[in-house]
């Protein structure tokens, strides 16, 4: 079946099958959070992005193979409600941005800085530090050697705009600067974007709207 990236809370997961990586997207919790289970197709090692809510659903998706690691994209509570339970069940290593780790009530094993590489079997994910939505938000980029890049943006980039900066002009300026220079300026239009809530998008679909985002200030 063709991957659409459209999932609903309580509904089935959607699976994006790449040559070296399998990406399973599931929606959980009252804020319609997306969680992403990544599986290296060579080693079968798994990594979870955002144990957001509903540990039962997440552990069911993870299955008996467990996960080696779980990455929390940022400190906001709707992105870590199930983290403690998932870590207790799987003994996964925890990752989070250095500047956000203190706001996550589960110890972070690995503090992530801009440009750090997180390995999942034979797959490499590059972390980019994006300031503005929170001080330590991170996006993860998978540069598929067989195709176009894929980027997991947390709450920093969505269809239609960057993440919420609470009408703070300085925070908005920081966030749109980081999203432009670290995402749009270095990745092609074909890059697939997996956000922390809602449907997926691509950089090509969003790039023409950057001037209007600047103009409106959010």
Residue pairs with C-beta under 8 A, 6 or more apart in sequence:
3 14
3 15
3 16
3 17
4 14
5 14
5 16
5 25
5 194
5 199
5 200
6 14
6 199
7 13
7 14
7 25
7 26
7 27
7 34
8 27
8 32
9 27
9 28
9 29
9 30
9 32
11 27
13 24
13 25
13 26
13 37
13 61
14 24
14 25
14 26
15 22
15 23
15 24
15 25
16 22
16 23
16 24
16 25
16 192
17 23
18 41
18 144
18 146
18 147
18 150
19 41
19 144
19 146
19 147
20 40
20 41
20 42
20 122
20 123
20 144
20 145
20 146
21 38
21 39
21 40
21 41
21 120
21 123
21 142
21 144
21 150
22 38
22 39
22 41
23 36
23 37
23 38
23 39
23 150
23 194
24 36
24 37
24 38
24 39
24 61
25 34
25 35
25 36
25 194
25 200
26 34
26 35
26 36
26 37
26 57
26 58
26 61
27 33
27 34
27 35
28 35
28 52
28 53
28 54
28 57
28 58
28 82
29 52
29 53
29 54
29 78
29 81
30 53
31 52
31 53
31 78
31 197
32 197
32 198
33 50
33 52
33 53
33 78
33 79
33 196
33 197
34 50
34 52
34 194
34 195
34 196
34 197
34 198
35 48
35 49
35 50
35 51
35 52
35 58
35 61
36 48
36 49
36 50
36 152
36 194
37 46
37 47
37 48
37 49
37 58
37 61
37 62
37 67
38 46
38 47
38 48
38 49
38 120
38 123
38 125
38 142
39 45
39 46
39 47
40 46
40 120
40 121
40 122
40 123
42 121
42 122
43 121
43 122
44 65
44 121
45 68
45 120
45 121
46 62
46 65
46 66
46 67
46 68
46 120
47 67
47 68
47 69
47 70
47 71
47 118
47 120
47 125
48 58
48 62
48 67
48 69
48 70
48 71
48 86
48 92
49 70
49 71
49 73
49 140
49 152
50 71
50 72
50 73
50 79
50 80
50 154
50 196
51 58
51 70
51 72
51 80
51 81
51 82
51 83
51 85
51 86
51 87
52 78
52 79
52 80
52 81
52 82
52 196
53 78
53 81
53 82
54 82
55 82
55 85
55 86
55 89
58 82
58 86
59 85
59 86
59 89
59 90
62 86
62 90
66 90
66 91
66 92
67 86
67 90
67 92
68 92
68 93
68 120
69 92
69 93
69 94
69 95
69 118
69 120
70 83
70 86
70 87
70 90
70 92
70 93
70 94
70 95
71 94
71 95
71 96
71 112
71 118
71 138
71 140
72 79
72 80
72 83
72 94
72 95
72 96
72 100
72 104
72 108
73 79
73 97
73 137
73 138
73 139
73 140
73 152
73 153
73 154
73 155
73 196
74 96
74 97
74 100
74 133
74 134
74 136
74 137
74 138
74 154
74 155
74 156
75 96
75 100
75 101
75 102
75 103
75 104
75 134
75 136
76 134
76 155
79 154
79 155
79 196
80 104
80 105
80 106
83 94
83 104
83 106
84 105
84 106
86 92
87 94
87 106
93 109
93 110
94 106
94 107
94 108
94 109
94 110
95 108
95 109
95 110
95 112
95 118
96 104
96 108
96 111
96 112
96 136
96 138
97 111
97 112
97 113
97 127
97 129
97 134
97 136
97 137
97 138
98 111
98 112
98 113
98 136
99 129
99 131
99 134
99 135
99 136
100 134
100 135
100 136
100 137
100 138
101 108
101 111
101 136
103 134
110 118
112 118
112 127
112 129
112 138
113 127
113 129
114 127
114 128
114 129
114 182
115 126
115 127
115 128
116 126
116 127
117 124
117 125
117 126
117 127
118 124
118 125
118 126
118 127
118 140
119 125
123 142
124 142
124 143
125 140
125 141
125 142
126 140
126 141
126 143
127 138
127 139
127 140
127 141
128 138
128 139
128 140
128 141
128 178
128 182
128 183
129 136
129 137
129 138
129 178
129 182
130 137
130 138
130 139
130 153
130 154
130 156
130 175
130 178
130 179
130 182
130 183
131 137
131 174
131 175
131 178
132 156
132 162
132 163
132 165
132 171
132 172
132 173
132 174
132 175
132 176
132 178
133 154
133 155
133 156
133 162
133 163
133 164
133 165
133 171
133 175
137 154
137 155
137 156
137 163
138 154
139 151
139 152
139 153
139 154
139 156
139 157
139 182
139 183
140 151
140 152
141 149
141 150
141 151
141 152
141 187
142 149
142 150
142 151
142 152
143 149
144 150
147 190
148 188
148 190
148 191
148 192
149 187
149 188
149 190
149 191
149 192
150 191
150 192
150 194
151 157
151 183
151 187
151 191
151 192
151 193
151 194
151 203
152 194
153 183
153 193
153 194
153 195
153 196
154 163
154 195
154 196
155 163
155 164
155 195
155 196
155 197
156 162
156 163
156 175
156 178
156 179
157 163
157 179
157 183
157 193
157 195
157 206
158 195
158 196
158 197
158 198
158 201
159 193
159 195
159 198
159 199
159 200
159 201
159 205
159 206
160 206
160 209
161 209
161 213
161 218
162 172
162 175
162 176
162 179
162 213
162 218
163 175
164 218
165 171
165 172
165 175
165 218
167 217
167 218
169 217
172 217
172 218
176 210
176 213
176 214
180 210
183 191
183 203
184 203
184 206
184 207
184 210
187 203
188 203
188 204
189 202
189 203
189 204
189 207
190 202
190 203
190 204
191 202
191 203
191 204
192 200
192 202
193 200
193 201
193 202
193 203
193 206
194 200
195 201
